[in-house]
């Protein structure tokens, strides 16, 4: 599939907001050929588990990539 854009979504300790975030992203970009690149930056609040268990329910496997980093590389 050819994408018109990629959207990079950094995640760090956002477990409580992920469901709402991805519902809004899906609704906002439903008619666009967007590749979602989700980067979990070493979250320790359950975000990694949520992403691994739920992201497939939000998007098709062809339009997202999930990257889980072992530690936080932010400031």
matplotlib code that plots the C-alpha trace (Angstrom):
import matplotlib.pyplot as plt

x = [0.0, 1.2, 0.8, 0.4, 1.9, 3.4, 2.4, 4.9, 3.3, 5.6, 4.2, 5.6, 3.4, 0.1, -1.8, -4.8, -5.2, -4.3, -7.8, -9.2, -6.1, -6.3, -10.1, -9.6, -6.7, -8.7, -11.8, -9.7, -7.7, -10.1, -10.3, -6.6, -3.8, -1.7, 1.1, 1.0, 4.4, 3.9, 7.0, 6.7, 9.6, 10.3, 6.9, 6.6, 2.9, 1.4, 1.4, 3.5, 1.1, -1.9, -0.3, 0.7, -2.8, -5.0, -3.3, -4.3, -7.9, -7.5, -5.7, -5.0, -1.5, -0.6, -1.1, 0.9, 4.3, 4.8, 8.3, 8.9, 12.1, 13.4, 14.3, 13.2, 15.4, 13.6, 15.0]
y = [0.0, 3.5, 6.0, 9.7, 10.4, 8.9, 10.0, 9.4, 9.0, 9.0, 7.4, 7.6, 6.6, 7.3, 4.1, 5.9, 8.0, 5.5, 4.1, 7.7, 8.8, 5.9, 6.2, 9.9, 9.1, 6.4, 8.7, 11.7, 9.8, 7.1, 8.2, 8.8, 6.5, 7.2, 5.0, 5.2, 4.8, 4.3, 4.6, 3.5, 5.3, 2.9, 3.4, 1.8, 2.4, -0.4, 1.5, -1.2, -3.9, -1.9, -1.3, -4.9, -6.1, -3.5, -1.8, -4.5, -3.8, -0.1, -0.4, -3.0, -4.5, -2.8, 0.7, 0.8, -0.1, -0.5, 0.1, -0.6, 0.8, -0.8, 2.4, 6.1, 8.1, 11.4, 14.3]
z = [0.0, -0.8, 2.1, 1.6, 5.0, 8.1, 11.6, 14.4, 17.8, 20.8, 23.9, 27.4, 30.4, 28.8, 29.6, 30.9, 27.7, 24.9, 24.2, 23.7, 21.7, 19.2, 18.8, 17.9, 15.5, 13.8, 13.5, 12.3, 9.7, 8.7, 5.0, 4.6, 3.7, 6.8, 8.3, 12.1, 13.7, 17.4, 19.6, 23.2, 24.9, 27.8, 29.6, 33.0, 33.6, 31.5, 28.2, 26.6, 27.6, 26.4, 23.1, 22.6, 23.5, 21.9, 18.9, 16.5, 17.4, 16.5, 13.1, 10.5, 10.6, 7.3, 8.5, 11.7, 13.2, 16.9, 18.3, 22.0, 23.5, 26.6, 28.3, 28.1, 25.8, 26.4, 28.5]

ax = plt.figure().add_subplot(projection="3d")
ax.plot(x, y, z, "-o")
ax.set_aspect("equal")
plt.show()
